[in-house]
Amino acid sequence: MAVLERYKRNPNRREAYHVLSAIDCLREERYEAGLDAIQAAEHVEPIPDGVVLMRGLHDNITVAELSEALRKVLRVPDSSES
């Protein structure tokens, strides 16, 4: 997500799909699968055939929303909370 933040753009649907998949893997403690999903996002691999035509969160999610989802999984406090 640092790359997206640096370029000040939201993820495309492929990137978002894979990042959301990685977050789900972290939530389920499937770390190896999470790493695979992040690598897929970095390489902008295609969305799996069974999902490509389905509408979902990956269609219109922002970097801020992805960061918030990751923070919740990692239990990292929001920087605005003091």
ChimeraX commands (.cxc) that place a marker at each C-alpha (Angstrom):
marker #1 position 0.00,0.00,0.00 radius 0.5
marker #1 position 2.98,2.25,0.46 radius 0.5
marker #1 position 3.40,2.35,-3.32 radius 0.5
marker #1 position -0.22,3.41,-3.79 radius 0.5
marker #1 position 0.13,6.05,-1.09 radius 0.5
marker #1 position 3.36,7.32,-2.64 radius 0.5
marker #1 position 1.73,7.68,-6.06 radius 0.5
marker #1 position -1.41,9.13,-4.48 radius 0.5
marker #1 position -3.81,6.81,-6.24 radius 0.5
marker #1 position -6.38,4.24,-5.27 radius 0.5
marker #1 position -5.82,0.61,-6.21 radius 0.5
marker #1 position -7.20,-0.80,-9.41 radius 0.5
marker #1 position -9.63,-3.67,-8.95 radius 0.5
marker #1 position -6.93,-6.34,-9.37 radius 0.5
marker #1 position -4.66,-4.77,-6.76 radius 0.5
marker #1 position -7.58,-4.26,-4.38 radius 0.5
marker #1 position -8.78,-7.84,-4.81 radius 0.5
marker #1 position -5.38,-9.29,-3.94 radius 0.5
marker #1 position -4.77,-6.92,-1.01 radius 0.5
marker #1 position -8.21,-7.74,0.41 radius 0.5
marker #1 position -7.41,-11.43,-0.05 radius 0.5
marker #1 position -4.15,-10.95,1.85 radius 0.5
marker #1 position -5.97,-9.17,4.68 radius 0.5
marker #1 position -8.45,-12.06,4.88 radius 0.5
marker #1 position -5.55,-14.52,5.02 radius 0.5
marker #1 position -3.96,-12.57,7.87 radius 0.5
marker #1 position -7.28,-12.54,9.72 radius 0.5
marker #1 position -7.43,-16.34,9.33 radius 0.5
marker #1 position -3.73,-16.71,10.29 radius 0.5
marker #1 position -2.85,-18.17,6.88 radius 0.5
marker #1 position 0.37,-16.21,6.53 radius 0.5
marker #1 position 1.89,-18.06,3.57 radius 0.5
marker #1 position -1.31,-17.53,1.56 radius 0.5
marker #1 position -1.27,-13.88,2.63 radius 0.5
marker #1 position 2.24,-13.44,1.27 radius 0.5
marker #1 position 1.17,-15.07,-1.98 radius 0.5
marker #1 position -1.77,-12.67,-2.24 radius 0.5
marker #1 position 0.47,-9.64,-1.66 radius 0.5
marker #1 position 2.86,-10.86,-4.34 radius 0.5
marker #1 position -0.11,-11.22,-6.68 radius 0.5
marker #1 position -1.09,-7.62,-5.92 radius 0.5
marker #1 position 2.44,-6.42,-6.56 radius 0.5
marker #1 position 2.49,-8.18,-9.92 radius 0.5
marker #1 position -1.11,-7.12,-10.68 radius 0.5
marker #1 position -2.06,-10.71,-11.46 radius 0.5
marker #1 position -5.52,-11.35,-12.87 radius 0.5
marker #1 position -8.49,-11.85,-10.60 radius 0.5
marker #1 position -9.46,-15.55,-10.51 radius 0.5
marker #1 position -11.96,-16.56,-13.21 radius 0.5
marker #1 position -14.68,-17.43,-10.71 radius 0.5
marker #1 position -14.54,-13.93,-9.23 radius 0.5
marker #1 position -13.70,-11.69,-12.16 radius 0.5
marker #1 position -17.31,-10.93,-13.12 radius 0.5
marker #1 position -18.52,-10.58,-9.53 radius 0.5
marker #1 position -18.91,-7.11,-8.10 radius 0.5
marker #1 position -17.36,-6.61,-4.68 radius 0.5
marker #1 position -15.35,-4.42,-2.36 radius 0.5
marker #1 position -12.41,-4.66,-4.73 radius 0.5
marker #1 position -14.27,-2.55,-7.29 radius 0.5
marker #1 position -14.35,0.79,-5.46 radius 0.5
marker #1 position -12.10,0.74,-2.42 radius 0.5
marker #1 position -9.67,3.46,-1.43 radius 0.5
marker #1 position -6.16,3.21,-0.05 radius 0.5
marker #1 position -7.47,4.65,3.22 radius 0.5
marker #1 position -10.10,1.90,3.47 radius 0.5
marker #1 position -7.50,-0.80,2.76 radius 0.5
marker #1 position -5.18,0.70,5.36 radius 0.5
marker #1 position -7.99,0.75,7.91 radius 0.5
marker #1 position -8.86,-2.90,7.20 radius 0.5
marker #1 position -5.22,-3.88,7.64 radius 0.5
marker #1 position -4.93,-1.85,10.87 radius 0.5
marker #1 position -7.92,-3.72,12.29 radius 0.5
marker #1 position -6.39,-7.10,11.51 radius 0.5
marker #1 position -3.00,-6.10,12.92 radius 0.5
marker #1 position -4.66,-4.26,15.83 radius 0.5
marker #1 position -2.58,-1.17,15.16 radius 0.5
marker #1 position -4.09,1.95,16.74 radius 0.5
marker #1 position -5.14,4.71,14.37 radius 0.5
marker #1 position -2.61,7.55,14.40 radius 0.5
marker #1 position -5.44,10.03,14.98 radius 0.5
marker #1 position -6.27,8.32,18.29 radius 0.5
marker #1 position -4.35,9.85,21.19 radius 0.5
marker link #1:1,2 radius 0.2
marker link #1:2,3 radius 0.2
marker link #1:3,4 radius 0.2
marker link #1:4,5 radius 0.2
marker link #1:5,6 radius 0.2
marker link #1:6,7 radius 0.2
marker link #1:7,8 radius 0.2
marker link #1:8,9 radius 0.2
marker link #1:9,10 radius 0.2
marker link #1:10,11 radius 0.2
marker link #1:11,12 radius 0.2
marker link #1:12,13 radius 0.2
marker link #1:13,14 radius 0.2
marker link #1:14,15 radius 0.2
marker link #1:15,16 radius 0.2
marker link #1:16,17 radius 0.2
marker link #1:17,18 radius 0.2
marker link #1:18,19 radius 0.2
marker link #1:19,20 radius 0.2
marker link #1:20,21 radius 0.2
marker link #1:21,22 radius 0.2
marker link #1:22,23 radius 0.2
marker link #1:23,24 radius 0.2
marker link #1:24,25 radius 0.2
marker link #1:25,26 radius 0.2
marker link #1:26,27 radius 0.2
marker link #1:27,28 radius 0.2
marker link #1:28,29 radius 0.2
marker link #1:29,30 radius 0.2
marker link #1:30,31 radius 0.2
marker link #1:31,32 radius 0.2
marker link #1:32,33 radius 0.2
marker link #1:33,34 radius 0.2
marker link #1:34,35 radius 0.2
marker link #1:35,36 radius 0.2
marker link #1:36,37 radius 0.2
marker link #1:37,38 radius 0.2
marker link #1:38,39 radius 0.2
marker link #1:39,40 radius 0.2
marker link #1:40,41 radius 0.2
marker link #1:41,42 radius 0.2
marker link #1:42,43 radius 0.2
marker link #1:43,44 radius 0.2
marker link #1:44,45 radius 0.2
marker link #1:45,46 radius 0.2
marker link #1:46,47 radius 0.2
marker link #1:47,48 radius 0.2
marker link #1:48,49 radius 0.2
marker link #1:49,50 radius 0.2
marker link #1:50,51 radius 0.2
marker link #1:51,52 radius 0.2
marker link #1:52,53 radius 0.2
marker link #1:53,54 radius 0.2
marker link #1:54,55 radius 0.2
marker link #1:55,56 radius 0.2
marker link #1:56,57 radius 0.2
marker link #1:57,58 radius 0.2
marker link #1:58,59 radius 0.2
marker link #1:59,60 radius 0.2
marker link #1:60,61 radius 0.2
marker link #1:61,62 radius 0.2
marker link #1:62,63 radius 0.2
marker link #1:63,64 radius 0.2
marker link #1:64,65 radius 0.2
marker link #1:65,66 radius 0.2
marker link #1:66,67 radius 0.2
marker link #1:67,68 radius 0.2
marker link #1:68,69 radius 0.2
marker link #1:69,70 radius 0.2
marker link #1:70,71 radius 0.2
marker link #1:71,72 radius 0.2
marker link #1:72,73 radius 0.2
marker link #1:73,74 radius 0.2
marker link #1:74,75 radius 0.2
marker link #1:75,76 radius 0.2
marker link #1:76,77 radius 0.2
marker link #1:77,78 radius 0.2
marker link #1:78,79 radius 0.2
marker link #1:79,80 radius 0.2
marker link #1:80,81 radius 0.2
marker link #1:81,82 radius 0.2
view
